[in-house]
Amino acid sequence: MAELNHISDDTFEAQVIEAEQPVLVDFGADWCHPCRQLDPIVSELADELHGKVKVAKFNIDTNMKTPVRYGVMGVPTLILFINGEDRERVIGYQSKKRILAQLEPHLKQS
């Protein structure tokens, strides 16, 4: 099972923007029921995409600068960063199949 990185405002630049491989950031909160429902899917994605994409969790309640910077208006929000750029967003609870359908075109390009 791939390990999920937990990132913060302080580590976002180094862990996401400067990353050599694509990074999927799961913006969520402990109080968010859809976020908790999405957690097992995010873990499965981390396993399935291991070696291609780094998957990271970001708690919006304890780190507020980065969500504002990227216009995260609701949770859960998944953002795929490639070469430090916001390339794709998945907002709200979605099935794994739907998330992969949105991500895969970008991963083939990277």
C-alpha positions in Angstrom: 0.0 0.0 0.0 1.4 3.4 -1.1 2.0 5.9 1.7 0.0 9.1 1.5 2.0 12.2 2.3 0.4 14.8 4.5 1.4 18.2 3.4 0.9 21.7 4.8 1.2 25.3 3.8 4.9 25.1 4.9 5.7 22.0 2.8 3.5 22.6 -0.3 6.1 24.3 -2.4 8.7 21.6 -1.9 6.4 18.6 -2.0 4.1 19.7 -4.8 5.3 22.7 -6.9 8.9 21.5 -7.1 8.1 17.8 -7.4 9.6 16.0 -10.4 6.5 13.8 -10.9 2.8 14.7 -11.0 1.2 15.2 -7.6 -2.5 14.6 -6.8 -3.5 16.7 -3.8 -6.6 15.8 -1.8 -7.8 19.0 -0.1 -10.2 17.9 2.7 -11.2 18.3 6.3 -11.8 16.0 9.3 -15.4 17.2 9.6 -16.2 16.6 6.0 -18.3 13.4 5.5 -17.7 13.2 1.6 -14.0 13.6 2.3 -14.0 10.6 4.6 -16.0 8.7 2.0 -13.3 9.6 -0.6 -10.4 8.5 1.6 -10.4 4.8 0.6 -10.6 5.8 -3.1 -7.7 8.2 -2.7 -5.7 5.4 -1.0 -6.5 3.0 -3.9 -5.4 5.7 -6.4 -2.2 6.1 -4.5 -1.6 2.3 -4.9 -2.6 2.2 -8.5 -0.7 5.2 -9.6 2.4 4.5 -7.5 5.5 5.4 -9.4 3.5 7.7 -11.8 1.8 10.1 -9.4 2.5 11.1 -5.8 -0.7 11.4 -3.8 -0.9 13.8 -0.9 -3.5 14.8 1.7 -4.0 18.5 2.7 -6.1 19.5 5.7 -7.7 22.9 4.9 -8.6 23.6 8.5 -5.0 23.7 9.8 -3.6 25.2 6.6 -5.5 28.0 5.0 -3.1 29.9 2.7 -2.7 27.2 0.0 -6.5 26.5 -0.5 -7.0 30.3 -0.9 -4.1 30.6 -3.3 -5.6 27.8 -5.5 -9.2 28.8 -5.2 -10.4 25.7 -3.3 -14.0 26.7 -2.5 -15.3 23.4 -1.2 -14.1 20.0 -0.1 -13.3 17.4 -1.1 -11.3 18.9 -4.0 -8.6 16.9 -5.8 -6.1 18.9 -7.8 -3.5 17.3 -10.1 -0.3 19.3 -10.3 2.1 18.6 -13.2 5.4 20.6 -13.3 4.0 22.8 -10.5 0.9 23.7 -12.5 -2.8 23.0 -11.6 -3.8 20.8 -14.5 -7.1 19.1 -13.4 -9.6 19.4 -10.6 -12.1 16.9 -9.3 -14.6 18.6 -7.0 -16.9 16.7 -4.6 -17.2 13.0 -4.1 -16.7 11.1 -7.3 -16.2 7.4 -8.1 -12.7 6.1 -8.8 -13.6 5.4 -12.4 -14.7 9.0 -12.9 -11.6 10.4 -11.2 -9.3 8.3 -13.3 -11.1 9.3 -16.5 -10.4 12.9 -15.7 -6.7 12.3 -14.7 -5.5 9.9 -17.3 -5.4 12.3 -20.3 -3.0 14.5 -18.3 -0.9 11.6 -17.1 -0.3 10.4 -20.7 1.1 13.8 -21.5 3.5 14.0 -18.6 
